[in-house]
Amino acid sequence: YYVGQKLGEIWGSDSNGLFQTADEVASSPSQSQIWGGKWVPGMTKYVDRNGDGIVGYGDNTVDNPGDRHIIGNSTPRYQFGITVGAEWKGFDFDMFWQGTGKRDYWAGGVDYWAFNDQWSVPQAHTANNYWTPENTTAFFPLLSHNGGKNGASRQTSTRYLQDASYGRLKSLMLGYTIPVKVTSKVGIERLRLYVQGENLLTITPMEKYTDPETLGNMTYPLQRKFTIGLNLTL
């Protein structure tokens, strides 16, 4: 903590893509402070913001953070909920949306990275989207079981910072109340039939690897549910 800090700050580096050739690695600012091994094509390329020829951490302090700076904030902002309802000639309609208008999220671990450790496997969102010499426009870096290469490419940076804003249709209900002149003939005061769905639609720019509402805090994702029912008053 420090004076003036905004809780939820995410500090990281700027990234301008992945190294594509050995010549590009050789001509770029040194990345050795991030990882002292051999940098190769397919690894994440970080920006030398302070122009000293080295991509690094400085004194690792607020006053001298090297090439890192605040790239986002994990605090949910502009949270909202919207309820809409209507009735017409026996039909009733109810809809509830909720969401977060702004939130940044730095992902980590096996839920995001392919081959995060010796026990993990590639996730669906990484399949065919990691760098190879034949797939140079991929989003994710070179895969490797080598912890150093993996760790070097997965430093907190703008390239893999997630926009965790979302809007979700939490509930949608449609019902119909049978006219009293019909139900009263069989001794029923009110009979309403309805269908309801929950978690029907989610709009988010996040990679589809976790739920933006829970952000990995649940081991089982929120489920889409459907209900058919009736309300009966005698």
One Martini backbone bead per residue (centre of mass of N, CA, C, O) as a GRO file, in nm:
protein
  234
    1TYR     BB    1   0.100   0.034   0.016
    2TYR     BB    2   0.005   0.379  -0.077
    3VAL     BB    3  -0.009   0.696  -0.128
    4GLY     BB    4  -0.280   0.715  -0.365
    5GLN     BB    5  -0.392   0.449  -0.386
    6LYS     BB    6  -0.580   0.227  -0.582
    7LEU     BB    7  -0.774  -0.011  -0.539
    8GLY     BB    8  -0.685  -0.264  -0.781
    9GLU     BB    9  -0.429  -0.233  -0.901
   10ILE     BB   10  -0.256  -0.287  -1.219
   11TRP     BB   11   0.063  -0.397  -1.280
   12GLY     BB   12   0.253  -0.341  -1.591
   13SER     BB   13   0.320  -0.404  -1.921
   14ASP     BB   14   0.390  -0.330  -2.231
   15SER     BB   15   0.265  -0.470  -2.543
   16ASN     BB   16   0.373  -0.550  -2.905
   17GLY     BB   17   0.362  -0.861  -2.897
   18LEU     BB   18   0.542  -1.094  -3.090
   19PHE     BB   19   0.801  -1.259  -3.168
   20GLN     BB   20   0.910  -1.355  -3.510
   21THR     BB   21   1.230  -1.318  -3.493
   22ALA     BB   22   1.564  -1.326  -3.428
   23ASP     BB   23   1.620  -1.034  -3.519
   24GLU     BB   24   1.410  -0.901  -3.336
   25VAL     BB   25   1.537  -0.988  -3.073
   26ALA     BB   26   1.824  -0.856  -3.120
   27SER     BB   27   1.697  -0.547  -3.177
   28SER     BB   28   1.586  -0.541  -2.902
   29PRO     BB   29   1.534  -0.484  -2.603
   30SER     BB   30   1.626  -0.604  -2.319
   31GLN     BB   31   1.480  -0.903  -2.129
   32SER     BB   32   1.666  -1.017  -1.886
   33GLN     BB   33   1.507  -0.922  -1.627
   34ILE     BB   34   1.272  -1.124  -1.675
   35TRP     BB   35   1.477  -1.325  -1.842
   36GLY     BB   36   1.793  -1.507  -1.868
   37GLY     BB   37   1.732  -1.644  -2.113
   38LYS     BB   38   1.644  -1.748  -2.428
   39TRP     BB   39   1.513  -1.562  -2.673
   40VAL     BB   40   1.228  -1.628  -2.885
   41PRO     BB   41   1.018  -1.690  -3.104
   42GLY     BB   42   0.685  -1.631  -2.955
   43MET     BB   43   0.744  -1.430  -2.751
   44THR     BB   44   0.692  -1.178  -2.550
   45LYS     BB   45   0.677  -0.825  -2.616
   46TYR     BB   46   0.830  -0.560  -2.454
   47VAL     BB   47   0.831  -0.229  -2.339
   48ASP     BB   48   1.051   0.052  -2.349
   49ARG     BB   49   0.950   0.327  -2.181
   50ASN     BB   50   1.235   0.473  -2.073
   51GLY     BB   51   1.480   0.422  -2.289
   52ASP     BB   52   1.735   0.222  -2.164
   53GLY     BB   53   1.736  -0.077  -2.321
   54ILE     BB   54   1.558  -0.201  -2.075
   55VAL     BB   55   1.350  -0.449  -1.958
   56GLY     BB   56   1.213  -0.359  -1.634
   57TYR     BB   57   1.193  -0.281  -1.261
   58GLY     BB   58   1.399  -0.131  -1.133
   59ASP     BB   59   1.320  -0.073  -0.786
   60ASN     BB   60   1.028  -0.162  -0.728
   61THR     BB   61   0.877   0.121  -0.729
   62VAL     BB   62   0.681   0.391  -0.761
   63ASP     BB   63   0.920   0.584  -0.856
   64ASN     BB   64   1.077   0.300  -0.976
   65PRO     BB   65   0.925   0.070  -1.205
   66GLY     BB   66   1.033   0.112  -1.472
   67ASP     BB   67   0.820  -0.032  -1.725
   68ARG     BB   68   0.601  -0.005  -1.529
   69HIS     BB   69   0.238   0.027  -1.488
   70ILE     BB   70  -0.079   0.127  -1.490
   71ILE     BB   71  -0.327  -0.093  -1.666
   72GLY     BB   72  -0.540  -0.127  -1.421
   73ASN     BB   73  -0.862  -0.239  -1.259
   74SER     BB   74  -1.040  -0.475  -1.046
   75THR     BB   75  -1.265  -0.290  -0.985
   76PRO     BB   76  -1.591  -0.262  -0.981
   77ARG     BB   77  -1.769  -0.066  -1.226
   78TYR     BB   78  -2.076   0.024  -1.303
   79GLN     BB   79  -2.307  -0.109  -1.164
   80PHE     BB   80  -2.602  -0.299  -1.273
   81GLY     BB   81  -2.974  -0.283  -1.289
   82ILE     BB   82  -3.249  -0.420  -1.491
   83THR     BB   83  -3.608  -0.372  -1.495
   84VAL     BB   84  -3.870  -0.533  -1.691
   85GLY     BB   85  -4.230  -0.471  -1.731
   86ALA     BB   86  -4.545  -0.636  -1.847
   87GLU     BB   87  -4.898  -0.595  -1.946
   88TRP     BB   88  -5.134  -0.794  -2.168
   89LYS     BB   89  -5.413  -0.959  -2.195
   90GLY     BB   90  -5.277  -1.171  -1.962
   91PHE     BB   91  -4.998  -1.092  -2.020
   92ASP     BB   92  -4.660  -1.144  -1.891
   93PHE     BB   93  -4.349  -0.950  -1.831
   94ASP     BB   94  -4.002  -1.034  -1.729
   95MET     BB   95  -3.685  -0.850  -1.682
   96PHE     BB   96  -3.327  -0.918  -1.594
   97TRP     BB   97  -3.043  -0.712  -1.560
   98GLN     BB   98  -2.680  -0.747  -1.524
   99GLY     BB   99  -2.365  -0.567  -1.427
  100THR     BB  100  -2.042  -0.444  -1.559
  101GLY     BB  101  -1.887  -0.164  -1.707
  102LYS     BB  102  -1.602  -0.191  -1.530
  103ARG     BB  103  -1.319  -0.423  -1.568
  104ASP     BB  104  -1.020  -0.565  -1.466
  105TYR     BB  105  -0.820  -0.867  -1.563
  106TRP     BB  106  -0.586  -1.100  -1.433
  107ALA     BB  107  -0.482  -1.387  -1.553
  108GLY     BB  108  -0.432  -1.726  -1.417
  109GLY     BB  109  -0.337  -2.027  -1.470
  110VAL     BB  110  -0.516  -2.306  -1.587
  111ASP     BB  111  -0.770  -2.126  -1.686
  112TYR     BB  112  -0.576  -1.984  -1.921
  113TRP     BB  113  -0.315  -2.142  -1.951
  114ALA     BB  114  -0.119  -2.327  -2.131
  115PHE     BB  115   0.090  -2.509  -1.972
  116ASN     BB  116   0.141  -2.409  -1.665
  117ASP     BB  117   0.205  -2.710  -1.600
  118GLN     BB  118   0.258  -3.054  -1.576
  119TRP     BB  119  -0.077  -3.090  -1.539
  120SER     BB  120  -0.162  -2.933  -1.780
  121VAL     BB  121  -0.380  -2.822  -2.041
  122PRO     BB  122  -0.520  -2.714  -2.302
  123GLN     BB  123  -0.747  -2.485  -2.373
  124ALA     BB  124  -0.999  -2.400  -2.577
  125HIS     BB  125  -0.901  -2.091  -2.621
  126THR     BB  126  -0.601  -2.201  -2.728
  127ALA     BB  127  -0.674  -2.351  -2.963
  128ASN     BB  128  -0.499  -2.263  -3.240
  129ASN     BB  129  -0.375  -1.981  -3.061
  130TYR     BB  130  -0.067  -2.043  -3.089
  131TRP     BB  131   0.256  -2.008  -3.147
  132THR     BB  132   0.400  -2.063  -3.469
  133PRO     BB  133   0.566  -2.065  -3.765
  134GLU     BB  134   0.258  -2.113  -3.897
  135ASN     BB  135   0.126  -1.912  -3.645
  136THR     BB  136   0.194  -1.577  -3.621
  137THR     BB  137  -0.115  -1.456  -3.542
  138ALA     BB  138  -0.134  -1.535  -3.270
  139PHE     BB  139  -0.217  -1.470  -2.933
  140PHE     BB  140  -0.048  -1.683  -2.814
  141PRO     BB  141   0.226  -1.809  -2.710
  142LEU     BB  142   0.466  -2.009  -2.691
  143LEU     BB  143   0.495  -2.335  -2.628
  144SER     BB  144   0.605  -2.471  -2.301
  145HIS     BB  145   0.761  -2.666  -2.046
  146ASN     BB  146   0.923  -2.425  -1.986
  147GLY     BB  147   0.906  -2.214  -1.724
  148GLY     BB  148   1.065  -1.969  -1.829
  149LYS     BB  149   0.916  -1.912  -2.094
  150ASN     BB  150   0.637  -1.900  -1.982
  151GLY     BB  151   0.686  -1.679  -1.764
  152ALA     BB  152   0.791  -1.457  -1.959
  153SER     BB  153   0.517  -1.449  -2.138
  154ARG     BB  154   0.330  -1.406  -1.846
  155GLN     BB  155   0.344  -1.127  -1.788
  156THR     BB  156   0.213  -0.850  -1.691
  157SER     BB  157  -0.004  -0.721  -1.953
  158THR     BB  158  -0.179  -0.574  -2.210
  159ARG     BB  159  -0.228  -0.824  -2.391
  160TYR     BB  160  -0.373  -1.010  -2.134
  161LEU     BB  161  -0.574  -0.814  -2.052
  162GLN     BB  162  -0.894  -0.810  -1.916
  163ASP     BB  163  -1.225  -0.742  -2.008
  164ALA     BB  164  -1.479  -0.769  -1.740
  165SER     BB  165  -1.714  -0.678  -1.871
  166TYR     BB  166  -2.084  -0.702  -1.832
  167GLY     BB  167  -2.392  -0.859  -1.954
  168ARG     BB  168  -2.692  -1.008  -1.797
  169LEU     BB  169  -2.952  -1.237  -1.838
  170LYS     BB  170  -3.097  -1.352  -1.554
  171SER     BB  171  -3.414  -1.293  -1.632
  172LEU     BB  172  -3.703  -1.463  -1.793
  173MET     BB  173  -4.061  -1.392  -1.814
  174LEU     BB  174  -4.360  -1.577  -1.924
  175GLY     BB  175  -4.715  -1.511  -1.900
  176TYR     BB  176  -5.055  -1.660  -1.843
  177THR     BB  177  -5.389  -1.554  -1.778
  178ILE     BB  178  -5.675  -1.695  -1.739
  179PRO     BB  179  -5.975  -1.614  -1.768
  180VAL     BB  180  -6.222  -1.596  -1.535
  181LYS     BB  181  -6.468  -1.688  -1.716
  182VAL     BB  182  -6.329  -1.974  -1.733
  183THR     BB  183  -6.230  -2.066  -1.440
  184SER     BB  184  -6.503  -2.027  -1.278
  185LYS     BB  185  -6.645  -2.289  -1.394
  186VAL     BB  186  -6.417  -2.469  -1.205
  187GLY     BB  187  -6.334  -2.304  -0.928
  188ILE     BB  188  -6.125  -2.085  -1.038
  189GLU     BB  189  -5.980  -1.782  -0.973
  190ARG     BB  190  -5.664  -1.853  -1.062
  191LEU     BB  191  -5.463  -1.902  -1.376
  192ARG     BB  192  -5.110  -1.941  -1.419
  193LEU     BB  193  -4.878  -1.946  -1.680
  194TYR     BB  194  -4.515  -2.032  -1.706
  195VAL     BB  195  -4.193  -1.911  -1.816
  196GLN     BB  196  -3.837  -1.961  -1.725
  197GLY     BB  197  -3.516  -1.790  -1.737
  198GLU     BB  198  -3.161  -1.835  -1.662
  199ASN     BB  199  -2.880  -1.726  -1.783
  200LEU     BB  200  -2.914  -1.672  -2.112
  201LEU     BB  201  -2.719  -1.404  -2.139
  202THR     BB  202  -2.380  -1.299  -2.243
  203ILE     BB  203  -2.198  -0.987  -2.246
  204THR     BB  204  -1.849  -1.010  -2.351
  205PRO     BB  205  -1.489  -0.962  -2.410
  206MET     BB  206  -1.404  -1.211  -2.292
  207GLU     BB  207  -1.263  -1.483  -2.255
  208LYS     BB  208  -1.385  -1.827  -2.278
  209TYR     BB  209  -1.292  -1.942  -1.945
  210THR     BB  210  -1.487  -1.760  -1.768
  211ASP     BB  211  -1.679  -1.597  -1.535
  212PRO     BB  212  -1.747  -1.256  -1.498
  213GLU     BB  213  -1.908  -1.279  -1.223
  214THR     BB  214  -1.680  -1.475  -1.066
  215LEU     BB  215  -1.378  -1.507  -1.148
  216GLY     BB  216  -1.305  -1.810  -1.025
  217ASN     BB  217  -1.474  -1.840  -0.737
  218MET     BB  218  -1.591  -2.088  -0.885
  219THR     BB  219  -1.594  -2.435  -0.960
  220TYR     BB  220  -1.887  -2.373  -1.077
  221PRO     BB  221  -2.081  -2.267  -1.304
  222LEU     BB  222  -2.322  -2.094  -1.416
  223GLN     BB  223  -2.651  -2.182  -1.493
  224ARG     BB  224  -2.882  -2.274  -1.717
  225LYS     BB  225  -3.237  -2.211  -1.675
  226PHE     BB  226  -3.559  -2.392  -1.673
  227THR     BB  227  -3.914  -2.301  -1.629
  228ILE     BB  228  -4.226  -2.466  -1.554
  229GLY     BB  229  -4.550  -2.320  -1.454
  230LEU     BB  230  -4.798  -2.260  -1.186
  231ASN     BB  231  -5.076  -2.058  -1.071
  232LEU     BB  232  -5.305  -2.139  -0.802
  233THR     BB  233  -5.647  -2.019  -0.731
  234LEU     BB  234  -5.945  -2.106  -0.530
   0.00000   0.00000   0.00000
